[in-house]
Amino acid sequence: MVEYALNFDIVFKSLGDPTRRDILQRLTRGELTVGAIAERYSISLAAISKHLSIMQRARLVTKRRQGNEQVVSLNPTTLATTTEYLRNYQVYWEETLASLDQYLEQDPK
């Protein structure tokens, strides 16, 4: 269980940054080179590389070399695992809110 908690810590830390979330969103449309990713942002290539490194450690993305370029891909397995983890909390809140609705709809007599 500790191993998963550490992985989720890294994943959530990675997702906590708006630039990284934007990069993930862009990768949902397909693979991109590091250069293509960097073009969109007004930060250095080194800063983009650092963002990608954090995302790679979180296993949100993978990188592979293709000729002179590095190609970045989304890793859907990590997102699916994280979604499943969060789904447990969704069930809890849905049940809690349903109970609250039921309580509030009761006749106050």
trRosetta pair geometry for C-beta under 8 A, 3 or more apart (Angstrom, degrees):
i j d omega theta_ij theta_ji phi_ij phi_ji
1 4 5.9 -55 -157 36 39 109
1 5 6.4 41 148 -21 70 106
2 5 5.5 -54 -148 36 36 114
2 6 6.4 36 154 -19 67 103
3 6 5.9 -55 -153 35 29 110
3 7 6.6 28 150 -17 63 106
4 7 5.5 -55 -149 38 35 112
4 8 6.2 32 155 -17 69 105
4 85 7.9 173 170 -98 118 132
5 8 5.8 -55 -146 40 30 109
5 9 6.3 39 151 -26 63 103
6 9 5.5 -48 -149 29 33 116
6 10 6.7 30 154 -15 63 102
7 10 5.8 -56 -153 37 33 109
7 11 6.2 33 150 -19 67 108
7 58 7.6 116 -168 -151 66 60
7 59 7.3 -17 -154 24 107 124
8 11 5.3 -51 -141 38 36 114
8 12 6.0 30 161 -15 69 106
8 82 6.8 142 -119 -114 84 88
8 85 6.3 -152 -104 161 131 171
9 12 6.2 -59 -144 41 24 103
9 13 6.2 26 155 -19 62 109
10 13 5.7 -54 -145 37 29 112
10 14 6.3 30 154 -20 63 107
10 57 5.9 -113 -170 123 135 96
10 58 4.3 -169 135 -101 97 79
10 59 8.0 73 104 12 127 81
11 14 5.7 -59 -153 36 28 112
11 15 6.3 18 154 -11 65 110
11 58 4.7 133 -91 -167 51 113
11 59 7.6 -42 -83 53 97 83
11 60 6.7 130 -130 -59 80 105
11 78 6.4 -171 -108 172 124 113
11 82 5.4 -153 153 -91 154 133
12 15 5.6 -56 -140 44 34 108
12 16 6.3 52 153 -40 63 100
13 16 5.5 -46 -154 15 31 122
13 54 7.5 -108 114 -177 101 118
13 58 7.3 -158 63 -84 86 128
14 17 6.9 -64 -175 22 35 103
14 20 5.5 -134 174 155 72 157
14 54 5.3 169 -109 139 92 99
14 55 5.3 123 -160 -98 131 58
14 57 7.7 180 -71 71 127 86
14 58 4.0 -80 -18 -21 151 162
14 60 5.8 -167 125 -9 151 141
15 20 6.7 -126 -104 104 27 118
15 21 6.1 69 -157 -81 64 93
15 24 7.7 -10 -110 -8 80 157
15 58 8.0 -178 -27 170 78 163
15 60 7.7 156 -62 -88 85 152
16 20 7.9 34 58 52 45 128
17 20 4.3 71 76 13 105 109
17 21 6.8 -177 89 -11 52 84
17 51 7.1 -139 106 -129 148 102
17 54 7.8 56 17 98 144 151
18 21 5.5 -53 -143 37 36 112
18 22 6.2 38 156 -21 67 105
19 22 5.7 -56 -151 36 31 112
19 23 6.4 34 150 -21 65 103
19 41 6.5 50 -141 -114 115 144
19 43 7.5 -8 -125 12 153 147
19 51 5.7 -87 112 -116 118 150
20 23 5.5 -48 -147 34 35 114
20 24 6.5 39 152 -20 65 101
20 51 5.3 -161 -81 -167 87 106
20 54 6.8 -72 -97 87 142 119
20 55 5.7 176 -149 -70 112 112
20 60 7.9 73 174 82 111 157
21 24 5.7 -52 -152 35 33 113
21 25 6.4 37 150 -22 64 104
22 25 5.5 -50 -148 33 34 115
22 26 6.5 34 153 -18 65 104
22 40 7.8 -155 139 123 123 138
23 26 5.7 -56 -152 36 32 111
23 27 6.4 30 151 -19 65 108
23 37 6.0 37 -131 -154 104 120
23 51 6.5 141 -16 137 156 130
23 52 7.4 -135 174 -83 160 76
23 55 7.0 -104 94 -56 135 161
23 61 7.8 -46 131 -55 116 147
23 72 8.0 -36 175 128 113 151
24 27 5.6 -59 -148 37 32 111
24 28 7.0 47 151 -35 63 92
24 55 7.4 -170 -68 -136 95 136
24 60 6.3 -55 -99 164 117 127
24 61 7.6 -133 -98 -58 76 106
24 74 6.6 92 -151 -113 70 107
25 28 5.9 -40 -162 9 35 115
26 29 6.4 -57 -176 27 44 108
26 32 6.4 0 132 -23 112 151
26 37 7.0 146 94 -118 146 82
26 40 7.2 -144 -86 -11 159 169
27 30 7.4 -119 -162 73 45 23
27 31 7.3 23 -145 -107 83 30
27 32 6.3 -107 -96 10 74 108
27 61 6.6 -106 -124 -106 173 112
27 72 6.5 -82 -105 121 125 100
27 73 6.8 133 -166 -163 117 28
27 74 4.1 145 132 -55 117 99
28 74 6.2 55 -81 -49 48 162
31 71 5.1 19 173 177 125 108
31 72 6.5 160 -156 77 73 45
31 73 4.8 -32 -100 -87 94 82
32 36 4.4 -128 -172 86 98 123
32 37 5.1 116 119 -56 130 86
32 71 7.3 163 87 -153 24 66
32 72 5.6 -20 67 57 75 97
33 36 4.6 97 53 4 80 101
33 37 7.1 -143 94 -4 44 84
33 66 7.9 -106 -99 53 99 114
33 69 4.5 -40 -136 178 125 131
33 70 6.6 115 -156 73 72 50
33 71 5.7 -49 -94 -97 61 61
33 72 7.2 118 -141 9 13 84
34 37 5.7 -54 -152 35 33 113
34 38 6.2 32 152 -20 67 109
34 45 7.4 73 145 -159 108 96
34 48 6.6 134 -173 123 87 122
34 49 6.8 31 -161 -87 133 78
34 52 6.7 -57 -118 -37 100 167
34 63 7.6 28 -61 -132 107 122
34 69 7.0 -171 26 -169 87 82
34 70 4.7 32 -17 69 119 104
34 72 6.3 102 -72 -27 65 115
35 38 5.7 -57 -145 37 31 111
35 39 6.6 45 154 -35 63 98
35 45 7.7 -12 -105 -121 60 117
35 69 6.6 -78 7 -132 114 111
36 39 5.8 -39 -153 13 32 118
36 40 7.9 34 154 -21 55 98
37 40 6.6 -61 -176 21 37 110
37 41 7.7 1 148 3 67 111
37 48 5.9 148 110 -170 107 132
37 52 7.3 99 98 -69 162 122
37 72 6.4 11 -39 34 141 143
38 41 6.3 -79 -157 45 42 97
38 43 7.9 -110 -148 77 79 74
38 45 5.0 8 -134 -107 156 72
38 48 4.3 -117 -94 -6 89 168
41 47 7.8 -121 119 94 136 116
41 48 6.4 154 54 -80 137 108
43 47 4.1 -79 152 78 119 146
43 48 6.4 147 92 -47 104 79
44 47 4.6 105 58 2 79 98
44 48 7.2 -139 101 0 47 83
45 48 5.6 -51 -150 37 37 112
45 49 6.3 42 149 -22 66 104
46 49 5.5 -52 -149 35 32 115
46 50 6.5 35 151 -21 64 102
47 50 5.6 -50 -151 32 34 113
47 51 6.6 37 149 -18 64 101
48 51 5.6 -51 -152 35 35 113
48 52 6.3 33 151 -17 67 106
49 52 5.6 -55 -146 40 32 111
49 53 6.2 39 152 -26 65 104
50 53 5.5 -49 -147 31 32 115
50 54 6.6 33 154 -18 63 101
51 54 5.9 -56 -155 34 31 110
51 55 6.4 26 151 -14 65 109
52 55 5.5 -56 -146 41 34 111
52 56 6.1 40 152 -25 67 104
52 61 6.5 -74 -152 78 78 145
52 63 6.8 69 164 -63 123 130
52 72 6.2 -97 -137 -106 125 140
53 56 5.5 -51 -146 33 30 113
53 57 6.5 32 154 -18 63 102
54 57 5.8 -52 -151 34 31 111
54 58 6.5 24 151 -11 63 108
55 58 5.6 -58 -148 43 33 109
55 60 4.5 -79 -169 63 85 113
55 61 4.6 33 131 17 116 111
56 59 7.3 32 -180 -81 35 32
56 60 7.6 -90 -71 49 23 71
56 61 5.7 -61 -79 75 63 86
56 62 7.0 97 -126 -109 88 33
56 63 6.2 -38 -96 -4 131 106
58 78 6.9 112 139 -180 77 154
59 75 5.5 -92 162 91 70 159
59 77 7.6 -55 148 81 116 99
59 78 4.5 160 109 -74 96 140
60 74 7.3 -45 161 -148 69 65
60 75 5.8 176 174 44 18 103
60 78 5.4 -115 -91 88 49 145
60 79 7.0 76 -134 -55 79 87
61 72 5.3 1 178 -172 131 99
61 73 6.4 152 -159 77 76 41
61 74 6.1 -51 -105 -107 74 35
61 75 5.8 -164 -96 -7 15 95
62 72 7.3 158 80 -152 41 53
62 73 5.1 -15 58 60 90 96
62 75 5.4 100 -24 -67 93 106
63 70 5.1 4 -173 178 113 111
63 71 6.9 151 -154 75 59 43
63 72 5.3 -24 -97 -96 78 69
63 73 7.8 174 -84 18 31 72
64 70 7.2 158 78 -155 27 66
64 71 5.4 -22 64 59 80 95
64 73 7.5 11 8 0 103 112
65 69 7.4 154 -154 87 58 39
65 70 5.7 -41 -97 -100 60 67
65 71 7.6 144 -119 13 10 81
66 69 5.5 -22 68 72 83 89
66 70 7.6 130 21 -120 74 18
66 71 4.9 33 2 -18 123 122
74 79 7.5 -4 173 -15 107 135
75 78 5.0 50 105 10 110 109
75 79 7.3 152 95 -8 63 89
76 79 5.4 -61 -151 44 46 112
76 80 5.9 48 152 -25 77 105
77 80 5.7 -55 -147 36 29 111
77 81 6.3 28 155 -18 65 106
78 81 5.8 -54 -147 37 31 111
78 82 6.2 30 155 -17 65 108
79 82 5.7 -56 -145 40 31 111
79 83 6.2 35 154 -23 65 106
80 83 5.6 -52 -146 34 30 113
80 84 6.5 32 154 -20 63 104
81 84 5.8 -53 -151 34 31 112
81 85 6.5 35 149 -21 63 104
82 85 5.5 -50 -150 33 34 116
82 86 6.4 28 154 -13 66 107
83 86 5.8 -59 -148 42 31 107
83 87 6.3 45 150 -35 65 102
84 87 5.4 -43 -148 20 33 120
84 88 7.7 44 153 -24 56 89
85 88 6.5 -48 -176 15 35 110
86 89 5.6 -54 -164 37 52 110
86 90 6.4 58 140 -27 74 101
87 90 5.1 -48 -148 31 41 119
87 91 6.6 45 154 -22 68 97
88 91 6.0 -51 -155 30 31 111
88 92 6.8 33 147 -18 62 105
89 92 5.3 -50 -150 34 40 116
89 93 6.3 33 155 -14 70 105
90 93 6.0 -58 -147 40 29 104
90 94 6.2 30 155 -20 65 109
91 94 5.8 -55 -144 37 28 111
91 95 6.4 26 157 -16 63 108
92 95 6.1 -62 -153 38 26 107
92 96 6.2 23 153 -17 65 111
93 96 5.4 -53 -140 40 34 113
93 97 6.0 30 161 -15 68 107
94 97 6.0 -56 -142 41 26 106
94 98 6.2 30 155 -22 62 108
95 98 5.7 -54 -145 35 29 113
95 99 6.5 31 154 -19 63 104
96 99 5.8 -54 -153 34 30 111
96 100 6.5 29 150 -18 63 106
97 100 5.4 -50 -146 37 37 114
97 101 6.3 43 153 -22 66 101
98 101 5.6 -48 -148 34 32 114
98 102 6.4 34 152 -20 63 105
99 102 5.6 -54 -148 36 31 113
99 103 6.3 33 152 -20 65 106
100 103 5.6 -53 -147 36 32 112
100 104 6.2 27 156 -16 66 109
101 104 5.9 -61 -146 40 28 107
101 105 6.2 23 158 -17 65 112
102 105 6.0 -60 -146 38 27 109
102 106 7.1 46 151 -41 59 93
103 106 5.9 -40 -163 3 34 117
